[in-house]
């Protein structure tokens, strides 16, 4: 076996910690802690990007690291904490699955993710191709987090964690996306969070809660549907 370089070991450590943080999000009910875990994910992405930039000498990765620091580590967590304080939402309600059941589903998702990513890893030529399975697992675990939560704020954190997994997967498979694509994705994510913040205030004003099951009250009653169709 060829020895693994120290920087590659650090990259694999960042990938493993990223996966552990996704599991921690599955088991966490405090929304403030969820946002802090999201900021830690951003810090790990920042460290992984800097290590990969130093290893490959690709200077555009330093710009990606600067974007990650500004957006994922500082700006988005600050915006989410501000929304939490304004909306007075600090805990999520009971999830659809209990914590042991959710973690069991998470383990099955990780096994599925590594099997799904194996053909992609075999085709990739990068030194970090072994982390593609972890990136797929982070994306799918974030999707499980979004499905299992009732609060809109928790689902936004799951959405942002999914974007972190996609970013890490692109970095592992191709040493990062083109800079114009990264700038576009960063702008889209920022705009999405701002729009969702406005959406949160509208939900809170209408229902005095951020539980998304209240949106079912907006469905048209079945008894009035035929009359509406006739008109």
C-alpha positions as CSV (number, residue, x, y, z in Angstrom):
1,X,0.0,0.0,0.0
2,X,1.2,3.5,-0.8
3,X,1.4,5.8,2.1
4,X,-1.3,8.5,2.3
5,X,0.1,12.1,2.5
6,X,-0.6,14.1,5.6
7,X,-2.8,16.7,3.7
8,X,-4.9,14.0,2.2
9,X,-5.4,12.5,5.7
10,X,-6.6,15.9,6.9
11,X,-9.0,16.1,4.0
12,X,-10.4,12.7,4.8
13,X,-10.7,13.8,8.5
14,X,-12.7,16.9,7.3
15,X,-15.0,14.6,5.3
16,X,-15.6,12.3,8.3
17,X,-16.4,15.2,10.6
18,X,-18.7,16.6,8.0
19,X,-20.6,13.3,8.0
20,X,-20.7,13.3,11.8
21,X,-22.2,16.8,11.8
22,X,-24.9,15.6,9.5
23,X,-25.8,12.8,12.0
24,X,-25.7,15.4,14.8
25,X,-28.3,17.5,12.9
26,X,-30.5,14.4,12.6
27,X,-30.6,14.1,16.4
28,X,-30.8,17.8,17.3
29,X,-34.1,19.5,18.2
30,X,-32.8,22.9,19.3
31,X,-32.9,25.2,16.2
32,X,-30.1,27.4,17.6
33,X,-27.8,24.4,17.9
34,X,-28.8,23.3,14.3
35,X,-27.6,26.7,13.0
36,X,-24.4,26.3,15.0
37,X,-23.8,22.9,13.5
38,X,-24.4,24.4,10.0
39,X,-21.8,27.0,10.7
40,X,-19.4,24.2,11.8
41,X,-20.1,22.5,8.5
42,X,-19.1,25.7,6.7
43,X,-15.9,25.9,8.7
44,X,-15.0,22.3,7.7
45,X,-15.7,23.1,4.1
46,X,-13.5,26.1,4.4
47,X,-10.7,24.0,5.9
48,X,-11.1,21.3,3.2
49,X,-11.1,23.9,0.4
50,X,-7.9,25.5,1.7
51,X,-6.2,22.2,2.0
52,X,-7.3,21.2,-1.5
53,X,-6.1,24.6,-2.9
54,X,-2.7,24.1,-1.2
55,X,-2.4,20.5,-2.5
56,X,-3.4,21.2,-6.1
57,X,-2.2,24.8,-6.5
58,X,-5.4,25.8,-8.1
59,X,-5.9,29.4,-7.2
60,X,-9.6,29.6,-7.9
61,X,-10.1,27.4,-4.9
62,X,-8.8,30.2,-2.7
63,X,-11.6,32.4,-4.0
64,X,-14.0,29.5,-3.2
65,X,-12.6,29.4,0.3
66,X,-13.2,33.2,0.7
67,X,-16.8,32.8,-0.5
68,X,-17.3,29.9,1.9
69,X,-16.0,32.0,4.8
70,X,-18.1,35.0,4.0
71,X,-21.3,33.1,3.1
72,X,-21.4,29.8,4.9
73,X,-19.5,30.6,8.1
74,X,-20.4,34.2,8.8
75,X,-23.4,35.7,6.8
76,X,-25.9,32.8,6.6
77,X,-25.6,31.7,10.3
78,X,-25.9,35.4,11.3
79,X,-29.0,35.8,9.2
80,X,-30.5,32.6,10.6
81,X,-29.7,33.5,14.2
82,X,-31.3,36.9,13.6
83,X,-34.5,35.3,12.3
84,X,-34.6,32.9,15.3
85,X,-34.5,35.9,17.7
86,X,-37.1,37.9,15.7
87,X,-39.5,34.9,15.4
88,X,-38.8,33.6,18.9
89,X,-38.4,30.0,17.6
90,X,-35.8,28.1,19.6
91,X,-37.0,24.4,19.5
92,X,-38.5,22.2,16.9
93,X,-41.7,20.2,17.7
94,X,-41.8,16.4,17.8
95,X,-40.3,15.1,14.5
96,X,-42.1,12.5,12.4
97,X,-39.7,9.8,13.6
98,X,-38.1,9.6,17.1
99,X,-34.3,10.1,17.4
100,X,-33.3,6.3,17.5
101,X,-35.5,5.6,14.4
102,X,-34.1,8.7,12.6
103,X,-30.5,7.6,13.3
104,X,-31.2,4.1,12.1
105,X,-32.6,5.6,8.8
106,X,-29.4,7.7,8.7
107,X,-27.2,4.6,8.9
108,X,-29.1,2.9,6.1
109,X,-28.8,6.1,4.0
110,X,-25.0,6.2,4.5
111,X,-24.7,2.5,3.4
112,X,-26.9,3.3,0.3
113,X,-24.9,6.4,-0.4
114,X,-21.5,4.6,-0.5
115,X,-23.0,2.0,-2.8
116,X,-24.4,4.7,-5.1
117,X,-21.2,6.6,-5.2
118,X,-18.9,3.7,-5.9
119,X,-19.2,3.8,-9.7
120,X,-18.7,7.6,-9.7
121,X,-15.6,7.2,-7.5
122,X,-14.2,4.7,-9.9
123,X,-14.5,7.1,-12.8
124,X,-13.1,10.1,-10.9
125,X,-9.3,10.8,-11.2
126,X,-8.9,13.1,-8.2
127,X,-7.1,12.2,-5.1
128,X,-10.2,13.0,-3.0
129,X,-12.5,10.7,-4.9
130,X,-12.9,8.5,-1.8
131,X,-14.9,11.3,-0.2
132,X,-17.6,11.3,-2.9
133,X,-19.6,8.7,-1.0
134,X,-19.5,11.0,2.1
135,X,-20.7,13.9,0.0
136,X,-23.6,11.9,-1.3
137,X,-24.4,10.8,2.3
138,X,-24.4,14.4,3.5
139,X,-26.8,15.4,0.8
140,X,-29.2,12.5,1.5
141,X,-29.0,12.9,5.3
142,X,-29.9,16.6,4.8
143,X,-32.9,15.5,2.8
144,X,-33.9,13.2,5.6
145,X,-33.6,16.1,8.0
146,X,-35.9,18.2,5.9
147,X,-38.5,15.4,5.6
148,X,-38.5,14.6,9.3
149,X,-38.9,18.2,10.7
150,X,-42.0,20.2,11.0
151,X,-40.6,23.7,11.6
152,X,-39.8,25.8,8.5
153,X,-36.6,27.0,10.1
154,X,-35.2,23.5,10.5
155,X,-36.1,22.6,7.0
156,X,-34.1,25.7,5.7
157,X,-31.1,24.5,7.7
158,X,-31.5,21.1,6.1
159,X,-31.6,22.7,2.7
160,X,-28.4,24.7,3.3
161,X,-26.7,21.5,4.6
162,X,-27.7,19.8,1.4
163,X,-26.0,22.6,-0.6
164,X,-22.9,22.1,1.6
165,X,-22.9,18.4,0.6
166,X,-23.3,19.2,-3.1
167,X,-20.4,21.7,-2.8
168,X,-18.2,19.1,-1.1
169,X,-19.1,16.5,-3.7
170,X,-18.2,18.8,-6.6
171,X,-14.9,19.6,-4.9
172,X,-14.1,16.0,-4.3
173,X,-15.0,14.8,-7.8
174,X,-13.6,17.7,-10.0
175,X,-11.6,20.0,-7.6
176,X,-14.4,22.5,-7.6
177,X,-16.9,24.0,-10.0
178,X,-16.1,26.8,-12.4
179,X,-16.0,30.2,-10.6
180,X,-19.0,31.6,-12.5
181,X,-21.1,28.6,-11.3
182,X,-20.0,29.0,-7.7
183,X,-20.8,32.7,-7.7
184,X,-24.2,31.9,-9.2
185,X,-25.0,29.2,-6.7
186,X,-23.8,31.4,-3.8
187,X,-26.1,34.3,-4.9
188,X,-29.0,31.9,-5.4
189,X,-28.6,30.5,-1.9
190,X,-28.4,34.0,-0.4
191,X,-31.5,35.2,-2.2
192,X,-33.4,32.0,-1.3
193,X,-32.6,32.5,2.4
194,X,-33.8,36.1,2.3
195,X,-37.0,35.2,0.5
196,X,-37.7,32.4,3.0
197,X,-37.1,34.8,5.8
198,X,-40.0,36.9,4.4
199,X,-42.0,33.8,4.0
200,X,-41.4,32.9,7.7
201,X,-42.8,36.2,8.9
202,X,-45.9,35.7,6.7
203,X,-46.5,32.2,8.1
204,X,-46.0,33.5,11.7
205,X,-48.4,36.4,11.1
206,X,-51.1,34.1,9.7
207,X,-50.9,31.1,12.0
208,X,-48.8,32.3,15.0
209,X,-46.6,29.3,14.4
210,X,-43.9,28.1,12.0
211,X,-45.2,24.5,11.9
212,X,-45.7,23.7,8.3
213,X,-48.7,21.5,8.9
214,X,-50.7,24.7,9.3
215,X,-50.4,25.3,5.6
216,X,-52.9,22.4,5.1
217,X,-55.5,24.9,6.2
218,X,-54.9,26.8,3.0
219,X,-56.3,23.8,0.9
220,X,-59.6,24.4,-0.8
221,X,-62.4,22.3,0.9
222,X,-63.5,19.4,-1.2
223,X,-67.2,20.4,-0.9
224,X,-66.6,23.8,-2.6
225,X,-64.4,22.4,-5.4
226,X,-67.1,21.4,-7.8
227,X,-68.9,24.7,-7.5
228,X,-65.6,26.5,-8.2
229,X,-65.0,24.3,-11.2
230,X,-68.5,25.1,-12.6
231,X,-67.8,28.9,-12.4
